[in-house]
């Protein structure tokens, strides 16, 4: 099943996508009649770094003993088709295609083998990063600026298994890996995260990005595609500096 959040005639709703039709109670609309929004409205976004062997090797990082965690803030969330804004003062803005796990029920001290009881479904994510803003070791602004967490296009409730994750920039394939190659699987990640954070329905866990992270700039178009889940596409624009008042 595919769950969508959408806007139609100024109304925001949640429905089920059946083919090219959105069903929300008695309301039925064609997919091309609605604007898809980010498929959930998370209060907490927990991210895992260095979770693919190919990226660990590419970056020359030590092998992780446990999932490396950081956070994104809710203001960073945008939906499919919405623009990723590159701040004018950022020299290198990077895409990071990832599988996102959407939480379906309150999760605390989850056992790795039981993780699927707490998952609503899966979606695509782009962990946008202002590379030069993390040079000082402070990741908050580098990861959490407005528009830095595209999610979508919907929530797929079926587990993705060994699906392939591919990122495209302007039609060129820039990242590719099977998600079954993650160092820490979804169960291990949720068990680790929920030792420290209570997750609520609609919260999101980003599971890491494979090798091939690279730059994007105004005018680019980036797609994160996961087999069986969907494809999330966002254009990139440049946000000019605001004039002080």
Secondary structure, DSSP 8 states (H G I E B T S, - for coil): -EEEEEEETTEEEEEEEETTEEEETTEEEEGGGSEE--S---S-EEEEES-BHHHHHHHT----SS-EEEEE-GGGEE-TT--EEEETT-S-EEE-EEEEEEE-S-BSS--GGGGGGGEEEEEEEEE-EEGGGGTTS--HHHHHSTT-EEEEEEEE-S--TT-EEEEEETTEEEEEEEGGGBSS-HHHHHHHHTTT--B-TT-EEE----S--EEE-TT-EEEEEETTTEEEEEEEEEE------
